[in-house]
């Protein structure tokens, strides 16, 4: 979620994940917004400079979840 919100990254294992760093440092600099909220599951989306969209699921529940997403045509 740090990368999705365009916040400075905290050190740890994330430092070696180039994809997460690229999302966090995307030149467009827009924060993610919650696009879906159902029960204990949230879906967040963040536009990127190249026109792509980064997505993240946030499970606020106590049990494991297996979320899925599909892209919409432009």
SENUSE-929326 format. One record per residue (C-alpha): residue in three letters; y, z, x. Coordinates in nm, 3 decimals. Layout:
ala	Y	Z	X
...
//
This chain:
unk	0.000	0.000	0.000
unk	0.235	0.051	0.295
unk	0.221	-0.320	0.373
unk	0.259	-0.418	0.007
unk	0.577	-0.212	-0.021
unk	0.722	-0.356	0.302
unk	0.749	-0.008	0.452
unk	0.714	0.066	0.821
unk	0.346	0.087	0.909
unk	0.189	0.417	1.005
unk	-0.018	0.410	1.323
unk	-0.394	0.422	1.307
unk	-0.663	0.163	1.247
unk	-0.410	-0.053	1.062
unk	-0.249	-0.142	1.398
unk	-0.540	-0.372	1.480
unk	-0.545	-0.550	1.143
unk	-0.338	-0.865	1.196
unk	-0.354	-0.967	0.827
unk	-0.210	-0.636	0.705
unk	0.061	-0.648	0.970
unk	0.150	-1.006	0.866
unk	0.192	-0.897	0.504
unk	0.403	-0.598	0.604
unk	0.628	-0.806	0.829
unk	0.655	-1.116	0.608
unk	1.004	-1.264	0.657
unk	1.073	-1.281	0.281
unk	1.082	-0.900	0.285
unk	1.015	-0.854	-0.088
unk	0.832	-0.544	-0.207
unk	0.525	-0.559	-0.427
unk	0.551	-0.472	-0.794
unk	0.286	-0.345	-1.029
unk	0.171	-0.637	-1.242
unk	-0.113	-0.466	-1.429
unk	-0.197	-0.109	-1.522
unk	-0.523	-0.048	-1.707
unk	-0.678	0.296	-1.729
unk	-0.705	0.422	-1.369
unk	-0.669	0.077	-1.204
unk	-0.341	-0.082	-1.096
unk	-0.285	-0.434	-0.960
unk	0.011	-0.492	-0.731
unk	0.146	-0.831	-0.616
unk	0.393	-0.928	-0.346
unk	0.539	-1.277	-0.293
unk	0.527	-1.410	0.061
unk	0.759	-1.655	0.237
unk	0.505	-1.941	0.238
unk	0.465	-1.925	-0.142
unk	0.142	-1.725	-0.131
unk	0.106	-1.392	-0.308
unk	-0.052	-1.082	-0.153
unk	-0.242	-0.862	-0.396
unk	-0.373	-0.508	-0.387
unk	-0.575	-0.292	-0.623
unk	-0.503	0.079	-0.648
unk	-0.778	0.292	-0.799
unk	-0.632	0.619	-0.926
unk	-0.964	0.728	-1.075
unk	-1.223	0.964	-0.937
unk	-1.507	0.713	-0.944
unk	-1.563	0.398	-0.740
unk	-1.442	0.072	-0.895
unk	-1.519	-0.295	-0.830
unk	-1.206	-0.486	-0.937
unk	-1.177	-0.864	-0.936
unk	-0.884	-1.101	-0.959
unk	-0.839	-1.471	-1.018
unk	-0.543	-1.684	-0.924
unk	-0.332	-1.867	-1.178
unk	-0.246	-2.232	-1.124
unk	0.115	-2.291	-1.005
//
